[in-house]
Amino acid sequence: MRTQVTDLDAFNAFVATRPTPEVLRQRYPGLTVVLPGDISTRELRSDNSRFFAEIDAESRITGGRFQ
């Protein structure tokens, strides 16, 4: 089942805590989290169900974008 993020303010506040990819996936199960180096399709989703994460040297998410 695909998860769609509808409350962007709450999502951005959560990402600001610098979660690990695993914690983000636990909090938003069904959200497709694409990490740097992952291979993904060029499919354009407008429902906020695929998040391209930016990570730091500690492998924590520091930001990203929906696409």
PQR file with spaces between the fields and no chain letter, atoms N, CA, C, O and H, PARSE charges and radii, in Angstrom:
ATOM       1  N    MET     1       0.841   -1.179    0.000 -0.4000 1.5000
ATOM       2  CA   MET     1       0.000    0.000    0.000 -0.0000 2.0000
ATOM       3  C    MET     1       0.888    1.246    0.000  0.5500 1.7000
ATOM       4  O    MET     1       1.853    1.326    0.760 -0.5500 1.4000
ATOM       5  N    ARG     2       0.566    2.188   -0.833 -0.4000 1.5000
ATOM       6  CA   ARG     2       1.337    3.406   -0.976 -0.0000 2.0000
ATOM       7  C    ARG     2       0.857    4.437    0.042  0.5500 1.7000
ATOM       8  O    ARG     2      -0.338    4.713    0.146 -0.5500 1.4000
ATOM       9  H    ARG     2      -0.218    2.123   -1.451  0.4000 1.0000
ATOM      10  N    THR     3       1.801    4.999    0.787 -0.4000 1.5000
ATOM      11  CA   THR     3       1.485    6.058    1.747 -0.0000 2.0000
ATOM      12  C    THR     3       1.665    7.407    1.093  0.5500 1.7000
ATOM      13  O    THR     3       2.668    7.653    0.423 -0.5500 1.4000
ATOM      14  H    THR     3       2.772    4.775    0.702  0.4000 1.0000
ATOM      15  N    GLN     4       0.698    8.279    1.286 -0.4000 1.5000
ATOM      16  CA   GLN     4       0.777    9.639    0.779 -0.0000 2.0000
ATOM      17  C    GLN     4       0.905   10.583    1.967  0.5500 1.7000
ATOM      18  O    GLN     4       0.116   10.509    2.909 -0.5500 1.4000
ATOM      19  H    GLN     4      -0.116    8.079    1.831  0.4000 1.0000
ATOM      20  N    VAL     5       1.881   11.458    1.928 -0.4000 1.5000
ATOM      21  CA   VAL     5       2.061   12.442    2.992 -0.0000 2.0000
ATOM      22  C    VAL     5       1.136   13.613    2.688  0.5500 1.7000
ATOM      23  O    VAL     5       1.274   14.279    1.662 -0.5500 1.4000
ATOM      24  H    VAL     5       2.522   11.518    1.162  0.4000 1.0000
ATOM      25  N    THR     6       0.196   13.855    3.592 -0.4000 1.5000
ATOM      26  CA   THR     6      -0.761   14.949    3.391 -0.0000 2.0000
ATOM      27  C    THR     6      -0.459   16.143    4.288  0.5500 1.7000
ATOM      28  O    THR     6      -0.778   17.278    3.933 -0.5500 1.4000
ATOM      29  H    THR     6       0.084   13.315    4.426  0.4000 1.0000
ATOM      30  N    ASP     7       0.150   15.903    5.439 -0.4000 1.5000
ATOM      31  CA   ASP     7       0.495   16.992    6.358 -0.0000 2.0000
ATOM      32  C    ASP     7       1.981   17.304    6.201  0.5500 1.7000
ATOM      33  O    ASP     7       2.826   16.759    6.912 -0.5500 1.4000
ATOM      34  H    ASP     7       0.409   14.981    5.727  0.4000 1.0000
ATOM      35  N    LEU     8       2.273   18.181    5.267 -0.4000 1.5000
ATOM      36  CA   LEU     8       3.678   18.489    4.964 -0.0000 2.0000
ATOM      37  C    LEU     8       4.378   19.188    6.120  0.5500 1.7000
ATOM      38  O    LEU     8       5.576   18.983    6.318 -0.5500 1.4000
ATOM      39  H    LEU     8       1.587   18.623    4.690  0.4000 1.0000
ATOM      40  N    ASP     9       3.672   20.002    6.886 -0.4000 1.5000
ATOM      41  CA   ASP     9       4.301   20.671    8.027 -0.0000 2.0000
ATOM      42  C    ASP     9       4.781   19.646    9.048  0.5500 1.7000
ATOM      43  O    ASP     9       5.903   19.743    9.545 -0.5500 1.4000
ATOM      44  H    ASP     9       2.699   20.168    6.725  0.4000 1.0000
ATOM      45  N    ALA    10       3.941   18.668    9.365 -0.4000 1.5000
ATOM      46  CA   ALA    10       4.325   17.630   10.321 -0.0000 2.0000
ATOM      47  C    ALA    10       5.466   16.783    9.763  0.5500 1.7000
ATOM      48  O    ALA    10       6.383   16.418   10.499 -0.5500 1.4000
ATOM      49  H    ALA    10       3.029   18.589    8.962  0.4000 1.0000
ATOM      50  N    PHE    11       5.416   16.471    8.476 -0.4000 1.5000
ATOM      51  CA   PHE    11       6.478   15.691    7.854 -0.0000 2.0000
ATOM      52  C    PHE    11       7.800   16.446    7.910  0.5500 1.7000
ATOM      53  O    PHE    11       8.824   15.878    8.292 -0.5500 1.4000
ATOM      54  H    PHE    11       4.672   16.768    7.878  0.4000 1.0000
ATOM      55  N    ASN    12       7.784   17.717    7.532 -0.4000 1.5000
ATOM      56  CA   ASN    12       9.009   18.521    7.558 -0.0000 2.0000
ATOM      57  C    ASN    12       9.549   18.674    8.973  0.5500 1.7000
ATOM      58  O    ASN    12      10.764   18.678    9.170 -0.5500 1.4000
ATOM      59  H    ASN    12       6.953   18.178    7.222  0.4000 1.0000
ATOM      60  N    ALA    13       8.677   18.799    9.953 -0.4000 1.5000
ATOM      61  CA   ALA    13       9.116   18.878   11.357 -0.0000 2.0000
ATOM      62  C    ALA    13       9.784   17.571   11.768  0.5500 1.7000
ATOM      63  O    ALA    13      10.784   17.584   12.485 -0.5500 1.4000
ATOM      64  H    ALA    13       7.690   18.796    9.793  0.4000 1.0000
ATOM      65  N    PHE    14       9.241   16.454   11.322 -0.4000 1.5000
ATOM      66  CA   PHE    14       9.840   15.162   11.637 -0.0000 2.0000
ATOM      67  C    PHE    14      11.204   15.024   10.963  0.5500 1.7000
ATOM      68  O    PHE    14      12.160   14.576   11.595 -0.5500 1.4000
ATOM      69  H    PHE    14       8.429   16.444   10.740  0.4000 1.0000
ATOM      70  N    VAL    15      11.303   15.402    9.698 -0.4000 1.5000
ATOM      71  CA   VAL    15      12.581   15.319    8.979 -0.0000 2.0000
ATOM      72  C    VAL    15      13.624   16.227    9.645  0.5500 1.7000
ATOM      73  O    VAL    15      14.815   15.919    9.622 -0.5500 1.4000
ATOM      74  H    VAL    15      10.526   15.766    9.185  0.4000 1.0000
ATOM      75  N    ALA    16      13.187   17.331   10.228 -0.4000 1.5000
ATOM      76  CA   ALA    16      14.107   18.254   10.910 -0.0000 2.0000
ATOM      77  C    ALA    16      14.777   17.608   12.126  0.5500 1.7000
ATOM      78  O    ALA    16      15.795   18.109   12.605 -0.5500 1.4000
ATOM      79  H    ALA    16      12.219   17.581   10.246  0.4000 1.0000
ATOM      80  N    THR    17      14.220   16.506   12.630 -0.4000 1.5000
ATOM      81  CA   THR    17      14.840   15.796   13.759 -0.0000 2.0000
ATOM      82  C    THR    17      15.990   14.908   13.298  0.5500 1.7000
ATOM      83  O    THR    17      16.647   14.258   14.112 -0.5500 1.4000
ATOM      84  H    THR    17      13.393   16.100   12.241  0.4000 1.0000
ATOM      85  N    ARG    18      16.231   14.884   11.976 -0.4000 1.5000
ATOM      86  CA   ARG    18      17.311   14.102   11.360 -0.0000 2.0000
ATOM      87  C    ARG    18      17.181   12.607   11.638  0.5500 1.7000
ATOM      88  O    ARG    18      18.089   11.995   12.200 -0.5500 1.4000
ATOM      89  H    ARG    18      15.697   15.412   11.315  0.4000 1.0000
ATOM      90  N    PRO    19      16.050   12.020   11.242 -0.5600 1.5000
ATOM      91  CA   PRO    19      15.877   10.580   11.475  0.2800 2.0000
ATOM      92  C    PRO    19      16.739    9.749   10.539  0.5500 1.7000
ATOM      93  O    PRO    19      17.194   10.232    9.502 -0.5500 1.4000
ATOM      94  N    THR    20      16.956    8.512   10.910 -0.4000 1.5000
ATOM      95  CA   THR    20      17.601    7.581    9.995 -0.0000 2.0000
ATOM      96  C    THR    20      16.550    7.147    8.972  0.5500 1.7000
ATOM      97  O    THR    20      15.354    7.300    9.219 -0.5500 1.4000
ATOM      98  H    THR    20      16.587    8.120   11.752  0.4000 1.0000
ATOM      99  N    PRO    21      16.974    6.613    7.838 -0.5600 1.5000
ATOM     100  CA   PRO    21      15.992    6.120    6.870  0.2800 2.0000
ATOM     101  C    PRO    21      15.051    5.066    7.471  0.5500 1.7000
ATOM     102  O    PRO    21      13.866    5.035    7.138 -0.5500 1.4000
ATOM     103  N    GLU    22      15.569    4.215    8.343 -0.4000 1.5000
ATOM     104  CA   GLU    22      14.748    3.181    8.958 -0.0000 2.0000
ATOM     105  C    GLU    22      13.651    3.791    9.836  0.5500 1.7000
ATOM     106  O    GLU    22      12.511    3.327    9.824 -0.5500 1.4000
ATOM     107  H    GLU    22      16.531    4.240    8.614  0.4000 1.0000
ATOM     108  N    VAL    23      13.997    4.821   10.589 -0.4000 1.5000
ATOM     109  CA   VAL    23      13.016    5.481   11.452 -0.0000 2.0000
ATOM     110  C    VAL    23      11.959    6.190   10.606  0.5500 1.7000
ATOM     111  O    VAL    23      10.777    6.171   10.950 -0.5500 1.4000
ATOM     112  H    VAL    23      14.923    5.198   10.599  0.4000 1.0000
ATOM     113  N    LEU    24      12.372    6.812    9.511 -0.4000 1.5000
ATOM     114  CA   LEU    24      11.417    7.463    8.622 -0.0000 2.0000
ATOM     115  C    LEU    24      10.453    6.430    8.043  0.5500 1.7000
ATOM     116  O    LEU    24       9.248    6.672    7.971 -0.5500 1.4000
ATOM     117  H    LEU    24      13.333    6.828    9.231  0.4000 1.0000
ATOM     118  N    ARG    25      10.977    5.295    7.636 -0.4000 1.5000
ATOM     119  CA   ARG    25      10.117    4.248    7.076 -0.0000 2.0000
ATOM     120  C    ARG    25       9.166    3.682    8.121  0.5500 1.7000
ATOM     121  O    ARG    25       8.040    3.313    7.789 -0.5500 1.4000
ATOM     122  H    ARG    25      11.956    5.098    7.695  0.4000 1.0000
ATOM     123  N    GLN    26       9.595    3.608    9.372 -0.4000 1.5000
ATOM     124  CA   GLN    26       8.705    3.139   10.439 -0.0000 2.0000
ATOM     125  C    GLN    26       7.583    4.142   10.689  0.5500 1.7000
ATOM     126  O    GLN    26       6.430    3.757   10.886 -0.5500 1.4000
ATOM     127  H    GLN    26      10.510    3.908    9.641  0.4000 1.0000
ATOM     128  N    ARG    27       7.922    5.409   10.681 -0.4000 1.5000
ATOM     129  CA   ARG    27       6.940    6.460   10.938 -0.0000 2.0000
ATOM     130  C    ARG    27       5.953    6.605    9.787  0.5500 1.7000
ATOM     131  O    ARG    27       4.771    6.868   10.006 -0.5500 1.4000
ATOM     132  H    ARG    27       8.859    5.721   10.521  0.4000 1.0000
ATOM     133  N    TYR    28       6.442    6.431    8.559 -0.4000 1.5000
ATOM     134  CA   TYR    28       5.614    6.561    7.354 -0.0000 2.0000
ATOM     135  C    TYR    28       5.713    5.263    6.536  0.5500 1.7000
ATOM     136  O    TYR    28       6.324    5.247    5.468 -0.5500 1.4000
ATOM     137  H    TYR    28       7.402    6.217    8.381  0.4000 1.0000
ATOM     138  N    PRO    29       5.113    4.183    7.038 -0.5600 1.5000
ATOM     139  CA   PRO    29       5.184    2.925    6.288  0.2800 2.0000
ATOM     140  C    PRO    29       4.461    3.081    4.945  0.5500 1.7000
ATOM     141  O    PRO    29       3.396    3.692    4.864 -0.5500 1.4000
ATOM     142  N    GLY    30       5.047    2.531    3.927 -0.4000 1.5000
ATOM     143  CA   GLY    30       4.454    2.638    2.601 -0.0000 2.0000
ATOM     144  C    GLY    30       4.979    3.813    1.797  0.5500 1.7000
ATOM     145  O    GLY    30       4.770    3.879    0.586 -0.5500 1.4000
ATOM     146  H    GLY    30       5.912    2.034    3.992  0.4000 1.0000
ATOM     147  N    LEU    31       5.662    4.744    2.460 -0.4000 1.5000
ATOM     148  CA   LEU    31       6.299    5.856    1.755 -0.0000 2.0000
ATOM     149  C    LEU    31       7.557    5.310    1.082  0.5500 1.7000
ATOM     150  O    LEU    31       8.367    4.652    1.735 -0.5500 1.4000
ATOM     151  H    LEU    31       5.832    4.690    3.444  0.4000 1.0000
ATOM     152  N    THR    32       7.726    5.569   -0.182 -0.4000 1.5000
ATOM     153  CA   THR    32       8.930    5.142   -0.872 -0.0000 2.0000
ATOM     154  C    THR    32      10.022    6.157   -0.568  0.5500 1.7000
ATOM     155  O    THR    32       9.920    7.326   -0.939 -0.5500 1.4000
ATOM     156  H    THR    32       7.067    6.104   -0.712  0.4000 1.0000
ATOM     157  N    VAL    33      11.068    5.699    0.110 -0.4000 1.5000
ATOM     158  CA   VAL    33      12.189    6.560    0.461 -0.0000 2.0000
ATOM     159  C    VAL    33      13.356    6.186   -0.444  0.5500 1.7000
ATOM     160  O    VAL    33      13.855    5.062   -0.399 -0.5500 1.4000
ATOM     161  H    VAL    33      11.151    4.749    0.412  0.4000 1.0000
ATOM     162  N    VAL    34      13.780    7.135   -1.258 -0.4000 1.5000
ATOM     163  CA   VAL    34      14.877    6.908   -2.192 -0.0000 2.0000
ATOM     164  C    VAL    34      16.109    7.604   -1.625  0.5500 1.7000
ATOM     165  O    VAL    34      16.104    8.812   -1.388 -0.5500 1.4000
ATOM     166  H    VAL    34      13.374    8.048   -1.294  0.4000 1.0000
ATOM     167  N    LEU    35      17.159    6.823   -1.414 -0.4000 1.5000
ATOM     168  CA   LEU    35      18.404    7.355   -0.858 -0.0000 2.0000
ATOM     169  C    LEU    35      19.397    7.628   -1.987  0.5500 1.7000
ATOM     170  O    LEU    35      19.269    7.065   -3.074 -0.5500 1.4000
ATOM     171  H    LEU    35      17.163    5.842   -1.607  0.4000 1.0000
ATOM     172  N    PRO    36      20.380    8.486   -1.738 -0.5600 1.5000
ATOM     173  CA   PRO    36      21.415    8.723   -2.752  0.2800 2.0000
ATOM     174  C    PRO    36      22.043    7.398   -3.174  0.5500 1.7000
ATOM     175  O    PRO    36      22.416    6.582   -2.332 -0.5500 1.4000
ATOM     176  N    GLY    37      22.155    7.196   -4.457 -0.4000 1.5000
ATOM     177  CA   GLY    37      22.716    5.959   -4.984 -0.0000 2.0000
ATOM     178  C    GLY    37      21.678    4.903   -5.302  0.5500 1.7000
ATOM     179  O    GLY    37      21.980    3.947   -6.017 -0.5500 1.4000
ATOM     180  H    GLY    37      21.852    7.859   -5.141  0.4000 1.0000
ATOM     181  N    ASP    38      20.453    5.045   -4.789 -0.4000 1.5000
ATOM     182  CA   ASP    38      19.381    4.108   -5.132 -0.0000 2.0000
ATOM     183  C    ASP    38      18.950    4.323   -6.573  0.5500 1.7000
ATOM     184  O    ASP    38      19.003    5.438   -7.093 -0.5500 1.4000
ATOM     185  H    ASP    38      20.207    5.821   -4.209  0.4000 1.0000
ATOM     186  N    ILE    39      18.533    3.269   -7.194 -0.4000 1.5000
ATOM     187  CA   ILE    39      18.005    3.347   -8.552 -0.0000 2.0000
ATOM     188  C    ILE    39      16.490    3.458   -8.455  0.5500 1.7000
ATOM     189  O    ILE    39      15.849    2.712   -7.714 -0.5500 1.4000
ATOM     190  H    ILE    39      18.490    2.363   -6.772  0.4000 1.0000
ATOM     191  N    SER    40      15.925    4.395   -9.208 -0.4000 1.5000
ATOM     192  CA   SER    40      14.471    4.552   -9.214 -0.0000 2.0000
ATOM     193  C    SER    40      14.001    4.853  -10.621  0.5500 1.7000
ATOM     194  O    SER    40      14.786    5.213  -11.499 -0.5500 1.4000
ATOM     195  H    SER    40      16.446    5.001   -9.810  0.4000 1.0000
ATOM     196  N    THR    41      12.711    4.699  -10.814 -0.4000 1.5000
ATOM     197  CA   THR    41      12.133    5.007  -12.117 -0.0000 2.0000
ATOM     198  C    THR    41      11.997    6.506  -12.269  0.5500 1.7000
ATOM     199  O    THR    41      12.148    7.247  -11.297 -0.5500 1.4000
ATOM     200  H    THR    41      12.074    4.407  -10.101  0.4000 1.0000
ATOM     201  N    ARG    42      11.717    6.954  -13.461 -0.4000 1.5000
ATOM     202  CA   ARG    42      11.513    8.375  -13.710 -0.0000 2.0000
ATOM     203  C    ARG    42      10.033    8.719  -13.630  0.5500 1.7000
ATOM     204  O    ARG    42       9.610    9.785  -14.076 -0.5500 1.4000
ATOM     205  H    ARG    42      11.594    6.352  -14.250  0.4000 1.0000
ATOM     206  N    GLU    43       9.265    7.831  -13.071 -0.4000 1.5000
ATOM     207  CA   GLU    43       7.839    8.051  -12.892 -0.0000 2.0000
ATOM     208  C    GLU    43       7.617    9.292  -12.030  0.5500 1.7000
ATOM     209  O    GLU    43       8.233    9.444  -10.975 -0.5500 1.4000
ATOM     210  H    GLU    43       9.608    6.964  -12.708  0.4000 1.0000
ATOM     211  N    LEU    44       6.747   10.163  -12.482 -0.4000 1.5000
ATOM     212  CA   LEU    44       6.442   11.374  -11.722 -0.0000 2.0000
ATOM     213  C    LEU    44       5.197   11.128  -10.882  0.5500 1.7000
ATOM     214  O    LEU    44       4.133   10.816  -11.415 -0.5500 1.4000
ATOM     215  H    LEU    44       6.247   10.040  -13.339  0.4000 1.0000
ATOM     216  N    ARG    45       5.331   11.267   -9.583 -0.4000 1.5000
ATOM     217  CA   ARG    45       4.197   11.105   -8.676 -0.0000 2.0000
ATOM     218  C    ARG    45       3.852   12.469   -8.102  0.5500 1.7000
ATOM     219  O    ARG    45       4.728   13.197   -7.636 -0.5500 1.4000
ATOM     220  H    ARG    45       6.196   11.520   -9.150  0.4000 1.0000
ATOM     221  N    SER    46       2.606   12.799   -8.139 -0.4000 1.5000
ATOM     222  CA   SER    46       2.167   14.086   -7.584 -0.0000 2.0000
ATOM     223  C    SER    46       1.430   13.906   -6.271  0.5500 1.7000
ATOM     224  O    SER    46       0.793   14.841   -5.785 -0.5500 1.4000
ATOM     225  H    SER    46       1.894   12.208   -8.518  0.4000 1.0000
ATOM     226  N    ASP    47       1.507   12.711   -5.688 -0.4000 1.5000
ATOM     227  CA   ASP    47       0.755   12.432   -4.458 -0.0000 2.0000
ATOM     228  C    ASP    47       1.638   12.348   -3.211  0.5500 1.7000
ATOM     229  O    ASP    47       1.202   11.819   -2.189 -0.5500 1.4000
ATOM     230  H    ASP    47       2.024   11.951   -6.083  0.4000 1.0000
ATOM     231  N    ASN    48       2.858   12.855   -3.274 -0.4000 1.5000
ATOM     232  CA   ASN    48       3.782   12.840   -2.132 -0.0000 2.0000
ATOM     233  C    ASN    48       3.962   11.434   -1.560  0.5500 1.7000
ATOM     234  O    ASN    48       3.909   11.241   -0.345 -0.5500 1.4000
ATOM     235  H    ASN    48       3.213   13.285   -4.105  0.4000 1.0000
ATOM     236  N    SER    49       4.172   10.463   -2.436 -0.4000 1.5000
ATOM     237  CA   SER    49       4.355    9.084   -1.988 -0.0000 2.0000
ATOM     238  C    SER    49       5.779    8.581   -2.202  0.5500 1.7000
ATOM     239  O    SER    49       6.107    7.456   -1.823 -0.5500 1.4000
ATOM     240  H    SER    49       4.215   10.620   -3.422  0.4000 1.0000
ATOM     241  N    ARG    50       6.621    9.410   -2.805 -0.4000 1.5000
ATOM     242  CA   ARG    50       8.020    9.020   -3.016 -0.0000 2.0000
ATOM     243  C    ARG    50       8.903   10.201   -2.629  0.5500 1.7000
ATOM     244  O    ARG    50       8.793   11.289   -3.193 -0.5500 1.4000
ATOM     245  H    ARG    50       6.354   10.324   -3.112  0.4000 1.0000
ATOM     246  N    PHE    51       9.785    9.963   -1.653 -0.4000 1.5000
ATOM     247  CA   PHE    51      10.622   11.014   -1.087 -0.0000 2.0000
ATOM     248  C    PHE    51      12.080   10.720   -1.402  0.5500 1.7000
ATOM     249  O    PHE    51      12.604    9.670   -1.028 -0.5500 1.4000
ATOM     250  H    PHE    51       9.874    9.078   -1.195  0.4000 1.0000
ATOM     251  N    PHE    52      12.730   11.646   -2.089 -0.4000 1.5000
ATOM     252  CA   PHE    52      14.153   11.541   -2.381 -0.0000 2.0000
ATOM     253  C    PHE    52      14.905   12.233   -1.256  0.5500 1.7000
ATOM     254  O    PHE    52      14.915   13.461   -1.167 -0.5500 1.4000
ATOM     255  H    PHE    52      12.304   12.499   -2.393  0.4000 1.0000
ATOM     256  N    ALA    53      15.529   11.441   -0.404 -0.4000 1.5000
ATOM     257  CA   ALA    53      16.156   11.950    0.808 -0.0000 2.0000
ATOM     258  C    ALA    53      17.587   12.411    0.565  0.5500 1.7000
ATOM     259  O    ALA    53      18.315   11.846   -0.251 -0.5500 1.4000
ATOM     260  H    ALA    53      15.521   10.444   -0.477  0.4000 1.0000
ATOM     261  N    GLU    54      17.966   13.448    1.291 -0.4000 1.5000
ATOM     262  CA   GLU    54      19.354   13.887    1.364 -0.0000 2.0000
ATOM     263  C    GLU    54      19.870   13.420    2.716  0.5500 1.7000
ATOM     264  O    GLU    54      19.194   13.584    3.731 -0.5500 1.4000
ATOM     265  H    GLU    54      17.375   13.907    1.954  0.4000 1.0000
ATOM     266  N    ILE    55      21.058   12.842    2.734 -0.4000 1.5000
ATOM     267  CA   ILE    55      21.596   12.341    3.991 -0.0000 2.0000
ATOM     268  C    ILE    55      22.955   12.954    4.278  0.5500 1.7000
ATOM     269  O    ILE    55      23.660   13.406    3.376 -0.5500 1.4000
ATOM     270  H    ILE    55      21.608   12.709    1.908  0.4000 1.0000
ATOM     271  N    ASP    56      23.304   12.958    5.566 -0.4000 1.5000
ATOM     272  CA   ASP    56      24.603   13.490    5.968 -0.0000 2.0000
ATOM     273  C    ASP    56      25.602   12.344    6.146  0.5500 1.7000
ATOM     274  O    ASP    56      25.293   11.195    5.829 -0.5500 1.4000
ATOM     275  H    ASP    56      22.731   12.591    6.299  0.4000 1.0000
ATOM     276  N    ALA    57      26.777   12.652    6.644 -0.4000 1.5000
ATOM     277  CA   ALA    57      27.839   11.656    6.817 -0.0000 2.0000
ATOM     278  C    ALA    57      27.471   10.579    7.834  0.5500 1.7000
ATOM     279  O    ALA    57      28.049    9.493    7.819 -0.5500 1.4000
ATOM     280  H    ALA    57      27.028   13.585    6.902  0.4000 1.0000
ATOM     281  N    GLU    58      26.514   10.868    8.718 -0.4000 1.5000
ATOM     282  CA   GLU    58      26.068    9.897    9.725 -0.0000 2.0000
ATOM     283  C    GLU    58      24.874    9.089    9.240  0.5500 1.7000
ATOM     284  O    GLU    58      24.251    8.370   10.022 -0.5500 1.4000
ATOM     285  H    GLU    58      26.044   11.751    8.730  0.4000 1.0000
ATOM     286  N    SER    59      24.550    9.200    7.956 -0.4000 1.5000
ATOM     287  CA   SER    59      23.406    8.504    7.338 -0.0000 2.0000
ATOM     288  C    SER    59      22.073    8.915    7.953  0.5500 1.7000
ATOM     289  O    SER    59      21.159    8.099    8.075 -0.5500 1.4000
ATOM     290  H    SER    59      25.055    9.784    7.320  0.4000 1.0000
ATOM     291  N    ARG    60      21.970   10.173    8.336 -0.4000 1.5000
ATOM     292  CA   ARG    60      20.707   10.715    8.843 -0.0000 2.0000
ATOM     293  C    ARG    60      20.122   11.624    7.772  0.5500 1.7000
ATOM     294  O    ARG    60      20.846   12.319    7.058 -0.5500 1.4000
ATOM     295  H    ARG    60      22.713   10.835    8.237  0.4000 1.0000
ATOM     296  N    ILE    61      18.810   11.605    7.677 -0.4000 1.5000
ATOM     297  CA   ILE    61      18.130   12.412    6.666 -0.0000 2.0000
ATOM     298  C    ILE    61      18.140   13.876    7.099  0.5500 1.7000
ATOM     299  O    ILE    61      17.736   14.209    8.212 -0.5500 1.4000
ATOM     300  H    ILE    61      18.222   11.041    8.257  0.4000 1.0000
ATOM     301  N    THR    62      18.604   14.735    6.211 -0.4000 1.5000
ATOM     302  CA   THR    62      18.688   16.163    6.511 -0.0000 2.0000
ATOM     303  C    THR    62      17.704   16.978    5.686  0.5500 1.7000
ATOM     304  O    THR    62      17.526   18.171    5.934 -0.5500 1.4000
ATOM     305  H    THR    62      18.933   14.464    5.307  0.4000 1.0000
ATOM     306  N    GLY    63      17.078   16.363    4.732 -0.4000 1.5000
ATOM     307  CA   GLY    63      16.133   17.067    3.866 -0.0000 2.0000
ATOM     308  C    GLY    63      15.813   16.185    2.678  0.5500 1.7000
ATOM     309  O    GLY    63      16.085   14.984    2.688 -0.5500 1.4000
ATOM     310  H    GLY    63      17.222   15.394    4.530  0.4000 1.0000
ATOM     311  N    GLY    64      15.236   16.786    1.662 -0.4000 1.5000
ATOM     312  CA   GLY    64      14.905   16.050    0.469 -0.0000 2.0000
ATOM     313  C    GLY    64      13.745   16.677   -0.256  0.5500 1.7000
ATOM     314  O    GLY    64      13.378   17.825   -0.004 -0.5500 1.4000
ATOM     315  H    GLY    64      15.014   17.761    1.654  0.4000 1.0000
ATOM     316  N    ARG    65      13.167   15.905   -1.166 -0.4000 1.5000
ATOM     317  CA   ARG    65      12.039   16.421   -1.954 -0.0000 2.0000
ATOM     318  C    ARG    65      11.145   15.269   -2.373  0.5500 1.7000
ATOM     319  O    ARG    65      11.579   14.125   -2.507 -0.5500 1.4000
ATOM     320  H    ARG    65      13.465   14.973   -1.371  0.4000 1.0000
ATOM     321  N    PHE    66       9.892   15.609   -2.573 -0.4000 1.5000
ATOM     322  CA   PHE    66       8.947   14.650   -3.142 -0.0000 2.0000
ATOM     323  C    PHE    66       9.019   14.776   -4.654  0.5500 1.7000
ATOM     324  O    PHE    66       9.193   15.869   -5.194 -0.5500 1.4000
ATOM     325  H    PHE    66       9.539   16.539   -2.464  0.4000 1.0000
ATOM     326  N    GLN    67       8.880   13.636   -5.331 -0.4000 1.5000
ATOM     327  CA   GLN    67       8.900   13.658   -6.787 -0.0000 2.0000
ATOM     328  C    GLN    67       8.127   12.489   -7.316  0.5500 1.7000
ATOM     329  O    GLN    67       8.018   12.319   -8.530 -0.5500 1.4000
ATOM     330  H    GLN    67       8.738   12.748   -4.892  0.4000 1.0000
